[in-house]
Amino acid sequence: MSQVLEADNICSGASLMKAGIARLQQAERGLRLARAGVAVSGRGTERERARGTSPSLGAFFRVETLEPCLKANSKRAAIDELLAIMVRGGVLRDVAQARQAVWKREQAMSTGMRGGLAMPHGRTDAVSELVCAVGVNRAGLDFGAIDGEPGRIFVLTLSPRRGSAPDVQFMVGVAQILNEEGRQRLLACETPDEMLAVLNGAPPAALPRQPAVGAEPADVPAEAWEQPWIRRYIRADRVKIGLTGRSKEGVIEEMLELLNVHGQVHDVAEARRAILAREAKMSTGMPNGIAIPHARTEAVDRLICAVGIAPDGIDFEAADGEPSRIFIMTLSPTRAPGPHLQLLATISRALDAEGRARLLQARGPEEVCAVLEGGTGG
């Protein structure tokens, strides 16, 4: 930790200025969020709170917890530095407890993902609500990523161990923002303000033009490593186009049956109870017509996934009030952490506007799989 703090003084020549204008930045952000209908406290709009849905993604990002110049050169040092940034930003007090939770999750399964993105996370009593810190290390460091590439963008999230927090929705949303273009834009940022604009989805014209940094090799398609991994979970016999359920419960039942018919669920009643209990705490309906019902349950032995398409849309109590048309259901065992967040984040990168349109126009399950794998779909 002392090395991190010492390096911090060297890395940023503008640190004093940054501290001096932090309050003005936060006030400006508060005004912008208020105009958009998002509570400055980060709890979301009144409509979202009333419906039990997740707050807007931008409500969790703060300039005080964004760092464009991480100094760490190892996974452990990166986690410690991000936790120190949280303390500095006033969103974390008990570093030791938070570190234990995050490191325990990393030892169970690395959160290093494709394209230089890592999303370390943990559930802990050290926080009472979802908090995050985002850091960039252009040189890259080994984070045990599934594509073997060094991590350059790190999104650390902490959520309360008890109760409900929109951690899955948050990570899926972040993964959608940090597609290849988003990652390049974030790597080009030189200030926390620029990072905040990227993470809030500002158009490229709103940011200074910068040369691409850390681009993925053009001669090695990302799909080359990603498809075999995702195909373990996204299979044509677990995809249904034209869901017939007309309610949230009906869709959940239909997708559970899709998994059960292939012998993937030991106890359908228990799986149903777990998913509905999760929905009762906070709806998994997301913006742009996507829903991700999920649960941890003793009814399965390993991570399983089903995909459903309902072109006409079904009310899933989404945060934007729009009907849901694309459904990704995951069930994972309670005792063995599986890569469900990695799976959802990987899928979410295919669910941009073009990907969603292609899914809704898909002619068969194989085409749905191809779109989610990043294939041509044709």
TIMARPA-385035 format. One record per residue (C-alpha): x, y, z; chain. Coordinates in nm, 3 decimals, padded with zeros to 5 digits. Example, Ala and Ser with C-alpha at 12.3 -4.5 7.8 and 13.67 -1.06 7.14 Angstrom:
<sites>
{xx=01.230 yy=-00.450 zz=00.780 kette=A}
{xx=01.367 yy=-00.106 zz=00.714 kette=A}
</sites>
This chain:
<sites>
{xx=00.000 yy=00.000 zz=00.000 kette=A}
{xx=00.289 yy=00.234 zz=00.076 kette=A}
{xx=00.427 yy=00.183 zz=-00.277 kette=A}
{xx=00.089 yy=00.274 zz=-00.422 kette=A}
{xx=00.063 yy=00.589 zz=-00.216 kette=A}
{xx=00.421 yy=00.691 zz=-00.298 kette=A}
{xx=00.367 yy=00.633 zz=-00.671 kette=A}
{xx=00.043 yy=00.829 zz=-00.651 kette=A}
{xx=00.239 yy=01.142 zz=-00.567 kette=A}
{xx=00.462 yy=01.093 zz=-00.871 kette=A}
{xx=00.201 yy=00.995 zz=-01.132 kette=A}
{xx=-00.034 yy=01.292 zz=-01.132 kette=A}
{xx=00.109 yy=01.638 zz=-01.153 kette=A}
{xx=-00.244 yy=01.774 zz=-01.144 kette=A}
{xx=-00.349 yy=01.599 zz=-00.823 kette=A}
{xx=-00.375 yy=01.922 zz=-00.621 kette=A}
{xx=-00.587 yy=02.084 zz=-00.887 kette=A}
{xx=-00.803 yy=01.771 zz=-00.908 kette=A}
{xx=-00.868 yy=01.780 zz=-00.534 kette=A}
{xx=-00.947 yy=02.150 zz=-00.547 kette=A}
{xx=-01.214 yy=02.123 zz=-00.815 kette=A}
{xx=-01.362 yy=01.789 zz=-00.703 kette=A}
{xx=-01.652 yy=01.959 zz=-00.527 kette=A}
{xx=-01.734 yy=02.169 zz=-00.833 kette=A}
{xx=-01.724 yy=01.858 zz=-01.051 kette=A}
{xx=-01.955 yy=01.674 zz=-00.817 kette=A}
{xx=-02.195 yy=01.968 zz=-00.802 kette=A}
{xx=-02.201 yy=01.989 zz=-01.181 kette=A}
{xx=-02.264 yy=01.616 zz=-01.205 kette=A}
{xx=-02.544 yy=01.647 zz=-00.950 kette=A}
{xx=-02.715 yy=01.913 zz=-01.159 kette=A}
{xx=-02.683 yy=01.700 zz=-01.472 kette=A}
{xx=-02.823 yy=01.392 zz=-01.300 kette=A}
{xx=-03.105 yy=01.596 zz=-01.150 kette=A}
{xx=-03.202 yy=01.719 zz=-01.497 kette=A}
{xx=-03.206 yy=01.356 zz=-01.613 kette=A}
{xx=-03.424 yy=01.255 zz=-01.319 kette=A}
{xx=-03.157 yy=01.062 zz=-01.129 kette=A}
{xx=-03.117 yy=01.114 zz=-00.756 kette=A}
{xx=-02.779 yy=01.266 zz=-00.663 kette=A}
{xx=-02.753 yy=01.013 zz=-00.381 kette=A}
{xx=-02.709 yy=00.738 zz=-00.638 kette=A}
{xx=-03.033 yy=00.564 zz=-00.542 kette=A}
{xx=-03.203 yy=00.617 zz=-00.877 kette=A}
{xx=-03.521 yy=00.793 zz=-00.981 kette=A}
{xx=-03.840 yy=00.786 zz=-00.778 kette=A}
{xx=-03.996 yy=00.569 zz=-01.045 kette=A}
{xx=-03.709 yy=00.321 zz=-01.022 kette=A}
{xx=-03.731 yy=00.306 zz=-00.645 kette=A}
{xx=-04.106 yy=00.253 zz=-00.658 kette=A}
{xx=-04.075 yy=-00.027 zz=-00.912 kette=A}
{xx=-03.782 yy=-00.193 zz=-00.736 kette=A}
{xx=-03.562 yy=-00.161 zz=-01.044 kette=A}
{xx=-03.195 yy=-00.072 zz=-01.065 kette=A}
{xx=-03.079 yy=00.290 zz=-01.069 kette=A}
{xx=-02.937 yy=00.444 zz=-01.385 kette=A}
{xx=-02.584 yy=00.324 zz=-01.453 kette=A}
{xx=-02.434 yy=00.672 zz=-01.438 kette=A}
{xx=-02.556 yy=00.716 zz=-01.081 kette=A}
{xx=-02.272 yy=00.493 zz=-00.958 kette=A}
{xx=-01.982 yy=00.675 zz=-01.124 kette=A}
{xx=-01.806 yy=00.960 zz=-00.945 kette=A}
{xx=-01.502 yy=01.156 zz=-01.058 kette=A}
{xx=-01.348 yy=01.094 zz=-00.715 kette=A}
{xx=-01.334 yy=00.719 zz=-00.781 kette=A}
{xx=-01.204 yy=00.730 zz=-01.139 kette=A}
{xx=-00.829 yy=00.707 zz=-01.201 kette=A}
{xx=-00.673 yy=00.733 zz=-01.550 kette=A}
{xx=-00.322 yy=00.646 zz=-01.428 kette=A}
{xx=-00.306 yy=00.334 zz=-01.213 kette=A}
{xx=00.045 yy=00.253 zz=-01.095 kette=A}
{xx=-00.002 yy=-00.111 zz=-00.990 kette=A}
{xx=00.199 yy=-00.385 zz=-01.161 kette=A}
{xx=00.018 yy=-00.691 zz=-01.022 kette=A}
{xx=-00.336 yy=-00.811 zz=-00.960 kette=A}
{xx=-00.307 yy=-00.772 zz=-00.582 kette=A}
{xx=-00.156 yy=-00.425 zz=-00.613 kette=A}
{xx=-00.430 yy=-00.318 zz=-00.857 kette=A}
{xx=-00.703 yy=-00.430 zz=-00.617 kette=A}
{xx=-00.533 yy=-00.248 zz=-00.329 kette=A}
{xx=-00.497 yy=00.068 zz=-00.535 kette=A}
{xx=-00.862 yy=00.065 zz=-00.640 kette=A}
{xx=-00.967 yy=00.012 zz=-00.277 kette=A}
{xx=-00.747 yy=00.306 zz=-00.176 kette=A}
{xx=-00.922 yy=00.515 zz=-00.442 kette=A}
{xx=-01.257 yy=00.418 zz=-00.288 kette=A}
{xx=-01.134 yy=00.534 zz=00.053 kette=A}
{xx=-01.008 yy=00.858 zz=-00.098 kette=A}
{xx=-01.346 yy=00.904 zz=-00.266 kette=A}
{xx=-01.531 yy=00.858 zz=00.061 kette=A}
{xx=-01.727 yy=00.544 zz=-00.036 kette=A}
{xx=-01.533 yy=00.288 zz=00.172 kette=A}
{xx=-01.398 yy=00.277 zz=00.526 kette=A}
{xx=-01.311 yy=-00.085 zz=00.611 kette=A}
{xx=-01.043 yy=-00.167 zz=00.353 kette=A}
{xx=-00.937 yy=-00.492 zz=00.515 kette=A}
{xx=-01.284 yy=-00.644 zz=00.504 kette=A}
{xx=-01.342 yy=-00.530 zz=00.147 kette=A}
{xx=-01.002 yy=-00.665 zz=00.036 kette=A}
{xx=-01.081 yy=-01.002 zz=00.190 kette=A}
{xx=-01.411 yy=-01.025 zz=00.000 kette=A}
{xx=-01.263 yy=-00.925 zz=-00.336 kette=A}
{xx=-00.957 yy=-01.147 zz=-00.303 kette=A}
{xx=-01.166 yy=-01.445 zz=-00.196 kette=A}
{xx=-01.369 yy=-01.403 zz=-00.517 kette=A}
{xx=-01.052 yy=-01.380 zz=-00.727 kette=A}
{xx=-00.911 yy=-01.697 zz=-00.574 kette=A}
{xx=-01.232 yy=-01.883 zz=-00.661 kette=A}
{xx=-01.224 yy=-01.759 zz=-01.023 kette=A}
{xx=-01.036 yy=-01.474 zz=-01.186 kette=A}
{xx=-01.248 yy=-01.182 zz=-01.303 kette=A}
{xx=-01.010 yy=-01.097 zz=-01.586 kette=A}
{xx=-01.215 yy=-01.085 zz=-01.906 kette=A}
{xx=-01.144 yy=-01.036 zz=-02.277 kette=A}
{xx=-01.011 yy=-00.724 zz=-02.441 kette=A}
{xx=-00.808 yy=-00.601 zz=-02.144 kette=A}
{xx=-01.111 yy=-00.560 zz=-01.916 kette=A}
{xx=-01.120 yy=-00.689 zz=-01.557 kette=A}
{xx=-01.417 yy=-00.661 zz=-01.321 kette=A}
{xx=-01.307 yy=-00.760 zz=-00.969 kette=A}
{xx=-01.595 yy=-00.761 zz=-00.723 kette=A}
{xx=-01.710 yy=-00.882 zz=-00.386 kette=A}
{xx=-01.999 yy=-00.884 zz=-00.142 kette=A}
{xx=-01.908 yy=-00.743 zz=00.195 kette=A}
{xx=-02.043 yy=-00.577 zz=00.508 kette=A}
{xx=-01.791 yy=-00.298 zz=00.443 kette=A}
{xx=-02.050 yy=-00.119 zz=00.226 kette=A}
{xx=-02.423 yy=-00.057 zz=00.257 kette=A}
{xx=-02.487 yy=00.000 zz=-00.115 kette=A}
{xx=-02.323 yy=-00.072 zz=-00.447 kette=A}
{xx=-02.004 yy=00.131 zz=-00.498 kette=A}
{xx=-01.739 yy=00.119 zz=-00.768 kette=A}
{xx=-01.398 yy=00.247 zz=-00.870 kette=A}
{xx=-01.259 yy=00.247 zz=-01.224 kette=A}
{xx=-00.891 yy=00.260 zz=-01.310 kette=A}
{xx=-00.682 yy=00.251 zz=-01.627 kette=A}
{xx=-00.332 yy=00.109 zz=-01.664 kette=A}
{xx=-00.220 yy=00.152 zz=-02.023 kette=A}
{xx=00.088 yy=-00.067 zz=-01.982 kette=A}
{xx=-00.131 yy=-00.355 zz=-01.871 kette=A}
{xx=-00.080 yy=-00.620 zz=-01.603 kette=A}
{xx=-00.153 yy=-00.989 zz=-01.567 kette=A}
{xx=-00.503 yy=-01.034 zz=-01.422 kette=A}
{xx=-00.553 yy=-01.399 zz=-01.517 kette=A}
{xx=-00.779 yy=-01.308 zz=-01.811 kette=A}
{xx=-00.947 yy=-01.588 zz=-02.004 kette=A}
{xx=-00.789 yy=-01.466 zz=-02.331 kette=A}
{xx=-00.442 yy=-01.444 zz=-02.175 kette=A}
{xx=-00.417 yy=-01.071 zz=-02.250 kette=A}
{xx=-00.302 yy=-00.819 zz=-01.987 kette=A}
{xx=-00.569 yy=-00.617 zz=-01.809 kette=A}
{xx=-00.577 yy=-00.243 zz=-01.880 kette=A}
{xx=-00.922 yy=-00.134 zz=-01.759 kette=A}
{xx=-01.033 yy=-00.230 zz=-01.410 kette=A}
{xx=-01.384 yy=-00.186 zz=-01.271 kette=A}
{xx=-01.396 yy=-00.279 zz=-00.901 kette=A}
{xx=-01.742 yy=-00.312 zz=-00.745 kette=A}
{xx=-01.845 yy=-00.378 zz=-00.388 kette=A}
{xx=-02.202 yy=-00.462 zz=-00.290 kette=A}
{xx=-02.357 yy=-00.536 zz=00.050 kette=A}
{xx=-02.342 yy=-00.898 zz=00.162 kette=A}
{xx=-02.698 yy=-00.883 zz=00.290 kette=A}
{xx=-02.996 yy=-00.756 zz=00.099 kette=A}
{xx=-03.016 yy=-00.677 zz=-00.270 kette=A}
{xx=-02.801 yy=-00.460 zz=-00.494 kette=A}
{xx=-02.802 yy=-00.423 zz=-00.875 kette=A}
{xx=-02.450 yy=-00.568 zz=-00.909 kette=A}
{xx=-02.529 yy=-00.798 zz=-01.202 kette=A}
{xx=-02.724 yy=-00.527 zz=-01.386 kette=A}
{xx=-02.441 yy=-00.282 zz=-01.322 kette=A}
{xx=-02.170 yy=-00.512 zz=-01.454 kette=A}
{xx=-02.371 yy=-00.604 zz=-01.762 kette=A}
{xx=-02.431 yy=-00.234 zz=-01.830 kette=A}
{xx=-02.062 yy=-00.155 zz=-01.789 kette=A}
{xx=-01.967 yy=-00.436 zz=-02.027 kette=A}
{xx=-02.204 yy=-00.292 zz=-02.287 kette=A}
{xx=-02.046 yy=00.052 zz=-02.258 kette=A}
{xx=-01.695 yy=-00.092 zz=-02.268 kette=A}
{xx=-01.721 yy=-00.261 zz=-02.604 kette=A}
{xx=-01.415 yy=-00.232 zz=-02.828 kette=A}
{xx=-01.486 yy=00.133 zz=-02.909 kette=A}
{xx=-01.566 yy=00.215 zz=-02.547 kette=A}
{xx=-01.245 yy=00.054 zz=-02.424 kette=A}
{xx=-01.037 yy=00.250 zz=-02.674 kette=A}
{xx=-01.203 yy=00.573 zz=-02.570 kette=A}
{xx=-01.149 yy=00.503 zz=-02.200 kette=A}
{xx=-00.783 yy=00.413 zz=-02.256 kette=A}
{xx=-00.737 yy=00.747 zz=-02.432 kette=A}
{xx=-00.873 yy=00.946 zz=-02.135 kette=A}
{xx=-00.629 yy=01.159 zz=-01.942 kette=A}
{xx=-00.860 yy=01.299 zz=-01.673 kette=A}
{xx=-01.137 yy=01.162 zz=-01.450 kette=A}
{xx=-01.381 yy=01.399 zz=-01.622 kette=A}
{xx=-01.308 yy=01.239 zz=-01.958 kette=A}
{xx=-01.352 yy=00.894 zz=-01.805 kette=A}
{xx=-01.686 yy=00.998 zz=-01.657 kette=A}
{xx=-01.807 yy=01.116 zz=-01.996 kette=A}
{xx=-01.718 yy=00.782 zz=-02.157 kette=A}
{xx=-01.877 yy=00.577 zz=-01.879 kette=A}
{xx=-02.192 yy=00.789 zz=-01.899 kette=A}
{xx=-02.216 yy=00.714 zz=-02.270 kette=A}
{xx=-02.124 yy=01.055 zz=-02.408 kette=A}
{xx=-02.087 yy=01.051 zz=-02.790 kette=A}
{xx=-01.732 yy=01.054 zz=-02.929 kette=A}
{xx=-01.775 yy=01.412 zz=-03.049 kette=A}
{xx=-01.806 yy=01.521 zz=-02.686 kette=A}
{xx=-01.454 yy=01.399 zz=-02.607 kette=A}
{xx=-01.112 yy=01.507 zz=-02.730 kette=A}
{xx=-00.989 yy=01.291 zz=-03.018 kette=A}
{xx=-00.704 yy=01.067 zz=-02.902 kette=A}
{xx=-00.502 yy=00.796 zz=-03.077 kette=A}
{xx=-00.606 yy=00.441 zz=-02.995 kette=A}
{xx=-00.411 yy=00.284 zz=-02.711 kette=A}
{xx=-00.363 yy=-00.087 zz=-02.649 kette=A}
{xx=-00.563 yy=-00.197 zz=-02.952 kette=A}
{xx=-00.631 yy=-00.567 zz=-02.990 kette=A}
{xx=-00.421 yy=-00.734 zz=-03.264 kette=A}
{xx=-00.605 yy=-00.703 zz=-03.594 kette=A}
{xx=-00.495 yy=-01.047 zz=-03.710 kette=A}
{xx=-00.638 yy=-01.230 zz=-03.406 kette=A}
{xx=-01.020 yy=-01.199 zz=-03.402 kette=A}
{xx=-01.166 yy=-01.178 zz=-03.051 kette=A}
{xx=-01.412 yy=-01.451 zz=-03.150 kette=A}
{xx=-01.126 yy=-01.696 zz=-03.194 kette=A}
{xx=-01.093 yy=-01.744 zz=-02.819 kette=A}
{xx=-01.438 yy=-01.633 zz=-02.708 kette=A}
{xx=-01.662 yy=-01.864 zz=-02.912 kette=A}
{xx=-01.543 yy=-02.199 zz=-02.769 kette=A}
{xx=-01.587 yy=-02.064 zz=-02.415 kette=A}
{xx=-01.933 yy=-01.919 zz=-02.464 kette=A}
{xx=-02.058 yy=-02.221 zz=-02.659 kette=A}
{xx=-02.045 yy=-02.421 zz=-02.339 kette=A}
{xx=-02.345 yy=-02.219 zz=-02.222 kette=A}
{xx=-02.519 yy=-02.076 zz=-02.530 kette=A}
{xx=-02.667 yy=-02.369 zz=-02.719 kette=A}
{xx=-02.934 yy=-02.382 zz=-02.986 kette=A}
{xx=-03.145 yy=-02.637 zz=-02.796 kette=A}
{xx=-03.176 yy=-02.385 zz=-02.510 kette=A}
{xx=-03.295 yy=-02.098 zz=-02.728 kette=A}
{xx=-03.661 yy=-02.025 zz=-02.797 kette=A}
{xx=-03.783 yy=-01.771 zz=-03.050 kette=A}
{xx=-04.142 yy=-01.661 zz=-02.998 kette=A}
{xx=-04.199 yy=-01.695 zz=-02.626 kette=A}
{xx=-04.569 yy=-01.745 zz=-02.554 kette=A}
{xx=-04.574 yy=-01.626 zz=-02.192 kette=A}
{xx=-04.751 yy=-01.293 zz=-02.149 kette=A}
{xx=-04.629 yy=-01.208 zz=-01.800 kette=A}
{xx=-04.304 yy=-01.208 zz=-01.606 kette=A}
{xx=-04.401 yy=-01.529 zz=-01.429 kette=A}
{xx=-04.508 yy=-01.688 zz=-01.757 kette=A}
{xx=-04.177 yy=-01.612 zz=-01.926 kette=A}
{xx=-03.979 yy=-01.743 zz=-01.629 kette=A}
{xx=-04.182 yy=-02.064 zz=-01.630 kette=A}
{xx=-04.133 yy=-02.108 zz=-02.005 kette=A}
{xx=-03.756 yy=-02.062 zz=-01.986 kette=A}
{xx=-03.725 yy=-02.292 zz=-01.686 kette=A}
{xx=-03.906 yy=-02.559 zz=-01.885 kette=A}
{xx=-03.659 yy=-02.505 zz=-02.168 kette=A}
{xx=-03.377 yy=-02.593 zz=-01.929 kette=A}
{xx=-03.568 yy=-02.869 zz=-01.751 kette=A}
{xx=-03.656 yy=-03.058 zz=-02.069 kette=A}
{xx=-03.284 yy=-03.116 zz=-02.123 kette=A}
{xx=-03.230 yy=-03.239 zz=-01.767 kette=A}
{xx=-03.040 yy=-02.929 zz=-01.654 kette=A}
{xx=-03.256 yy=-02.857 zz=-01.346 kette=A}
{xx=-03.293 yy=-03.106 zz=-01.060 kette=A}
{xx=-03.576 yy=-02.924 zz=-00.885 kette=A}
{xx=-03.786 yy=-02.687 zz=-01.098 kette=A}
{xx=-03.989 yy=-02.567 zz=-00.800 kette=A}
{xx=-03.673 yy=-02.466 zz=-00.613 kette=A}
{xx=-03.529 yy=-02.294 zz=-00.921 kette=A}
{xx=-03.857 yy=-02.107 zz=-00.972 kette=A}
{xx=-03.862 yy=-01.999 zz=-00.608 kette=A}
{xx=-03.504 yy=-01.870 zz=-00.629 kette=A}
{xx=-03.565 yy=-01.667 zz=-00.945 kette=A}
{xx=-03.894 yy=-01.518 zz=-00.825 kette=A}
{xx=-03.734 yy=-01.432 zz=-00.490 kette=A}
{xx=-03.458 yy=-01.248 zz=-00.678 kette=A}
{xx=-03.718 yy=-01.065 zz=-00.889 kette=A}
{xx=-03.913 yy=-00.968 zz=-00.577 kette=A}
{xx=-03.604 yy=-00.790 zz=-00.441 kette=A}
{xx=-03.524 yy=-00.609 zz=-00.763 kette=A}
{xx=-03.648 yy=-00.658 zz=-01.116 kette=A}
{xx=-03.392 yy=-00.779 zz=-01.368 kette=A}
{xx=-03.563 yy=-00.595 zz=-01.653 kette=A}
{xx=-03.304 yy=-00.363 zz=-01.805 kette=A}
{xx=-03.320 yy=-00.080 zz=-02.057 kette=A}
{xx=-03.341 yy=-00.142 zz=-02.431 kette=A}
{xx=-03.572 yy=-00.442 zz=-02.409 kette=A}
{xx=-03.333 yy=-00.679 zz=-02.228 kette=A}
{xx=-03.409 yy=-00.888 zz=-01.918 kette=A}
{xx=-03.165 yy=-01.111 zz=-01.732 kette=A}
{xx=-03.356 yy=-01.323 zz=-01.477 kette=A}
{xx=-03.103 yy=-01.516 zz=-01.270 kette=A}
{xx=-03.047 yy=-01.686 zz=-00.937 kette=A}
{xx=-02.813 yy=-01.902 zz=-00.733 kette=A}
{xx=-02.983 yy=-02.224 zz=-00.634 kette=A}
{xx=-02.926 yy=-02.580 zz=-00.515 kette=A}
{xx=-03.141 yy=-02.691 zz=-00.808 kette=A}
{xx=-02.840 yy=-02.695 zz=-01.044 kette=A}
{xx=-02.487 yy=-02.835 zz=-01.025 kette=A}
{xx=-02.325 yy=-02.590 zz=-01.267 kette=A}
{xx=-02.393 yy=-02.267 zz=-01.453 kette=A}
{xx=-02.667 yy=-02.307 zz=-01.715 kette=A}
{xx=-02.827 yy=-02.058 zz=-01.951 kette=A}
{xx=-03.138 yy=-02.021 zz=-02.166 kette=A}
{xx=-03.223 yy=-01.752 zz=-02.420 kette=A}
{xx=-03.572 yy=-01.641 zz=-02.518 kette=A}
{xx=-03.700 yy=-01.393 zz=-02.777 kette=A}
{xx=-04.042 yy=-01.224 zz=-02.760 kette=A}
{xx=-04.062 yy=-00.980 zz=-03.056 kette=A}
{xx=-04.385 yy=-00.819 zz=-02.934 kette=A}
{xx=-04.244 yy=-00.751 zz=-02.588 kette=A}
{xx=-04.352 yy=-00.841 zz=-02.234 kette=A}
{xx=-04.373 yy=-00.619 zz=-01.925 kette=A}
{xx=-04.076 yy=-00.720 zz=-01.711 kette=A}
{xx=-04.074 yy=-00.405 zz=-01.495 kette=A}
{xx=-03.773 yy=-00.266 zz=-01.679 kette=A}
{xx=-03.595 yy=00.042 zz=-01.548 kette=A}
{xx=-03.697 yy=00.242 zz=-01.856 kette=A}
{xx=-04.058 yy=00.121 zz=-01.847 kette=A}
{xx=-04.029 yy=-00.038 zz=-02.191 kette=A}
{xx=-04.135 yy=-00.398 zz=-02.264 kette=A}
{xx=-03.863 yy=-00.664 zz=-02.267 kette=A}
{xx=-03.801 yy=-00.865 zz=-02.584 kette=A}
{xx=-03.469 yy=-01.042 zz=-02.525 kette=A}
{xx=-03.437 yy=-01.270 zz=-02.221 kette=A}
{xx=-03.119 yy=-01.428 zz=-02.087 kette=A}
{xx=-03.180 yy=-01.663 zz=-01.794 kette=A}
{xx=-02.892 yy=-01.802 zz=-01.588 kette=A}
{xx=-02.893 yy=-02.041 zz=-01.293 kette=A}
{xx=-02.577 yy=-02.115 zz=-01.098 kette=A}
{xx=-02.506 yy=-02.330 zz=-00.792 kette=A}
{xx=-02.495 yy=-02.163 zz=-00.452 kette=A}
{xx=-02.175 yy=-02.330 zz=-00.330 kette=A}
{xx=-01.952 yy=-02.315 zz=-00.639 kette=A}
{xx=-01.911 yy=-01.972 zz=-00.796 kette=A}
{xx=-01.939 yy=-02.001 zz=-01.173 kette=A}
{xx=-01.859 yy=-01.746 zz=-01.443 kette=A}
{xx=-02.215 yy=-01.612 zz=-01.457 kette=A}
{xx=-02.105 yy=-01.247 zz=-01.447 kette=A}
{xx=-01.843 yy=-01.312 zz=-01.712 kette=A}
{xx=-02.101 yy=-01.491 zz=-01.925 kette=A}
{xx=-02.355 yy=-01.210 zz=-01.895 kette=A}
{xx=-02.092 yy=-00.947 zz=-01.962 kette=A}
{xx=-01.972 yy=-01.136 zz=-02.269 kette=A}
{xx=-02.326 yy=-01.170 zz=-02.402 kette=A}
{xx=-02.404 yy=-00.807 zz=-02.329 kette=A}
{xx=-02.131 yy=-00.691 zz=-02.567 kette=A}
{xx=-02.336 yy=-00.843 zz=-02.849 kette=A}
{xx=-02.649 yy=-00.661 zz=-02.734 kette=A}
{xx=-02.580 yy=-00.320 zz=-02.882 kette=A}
{xx=-02.848 yy=-00.168 zz=-03.107 kette=A}
{xx=-02.735 yy=-00.370 zz=-03.409 kette=A}
{xx=-02.712 yy=-00.693 zz=-03.211 kette=A}
{xx=-03.056 yy=-00.648 zz=-03.058 kette=A}
{xx=-03.206 yy=-00.586 zz=-03.402 kette=A}
{xx=-03.041 yy=-00.899 zz=-03.541 kette=A}
{xx=-03.169 yy=-01.110 zz=-03.252 kette=A}
{xx=-03.525 yy=-00.988 zz=-03.300 kette=A}
{xx=-03.502 yy=-01.074 zz=-03.670 kette=A}
{xx=-03.332 yy=-01.412 zz=-03.618 kette=A}
{xx=-03.486 yy=-01.696 zz=-03.818 kette=A}
{xx=-03.378 yy=-01.976 zz=-03.587 kette=A}
{xx=-03.192 yy=-02.069 zz=-03.265 kette=A}
{xx=-02.862 yy=-02.119 zz=-03.450 kette=A}
{xx=-02.876 yy=-01.761 zz=-03.574 kette=A}
{xx=-02.942 yy=-01.637 zz=-03.220 kette=A}
{xx=-02.634 yy=-01.827 zz=-03.099 kette=A}
{xx=-02.425 yy=-01.681 zz=-03.379 kette=A}
{xx=-02.522 yy=-01.325 zz=-03.286 kette=A}
{xx=-02.445 yy=-01.379 zz=-02.916 kette=A}
{xx=-02.112 yy=-01.541 zz=-03.004 kette=A}
{xx=-02.020 yy=-01.243 zz=-03.218 kette=A}
{xx=-02.054 yy=-01.441 zz=-03.542 kette=A}
{xx=-02.212 yy=-01.327 zz=-03.864 kette=A}
{xx=-02.552 yy=-01.472 zz=-03.785 kette=A}
{xx=-02.620 yy=-01.526 zz=-04.154 kette=A}
</sites>
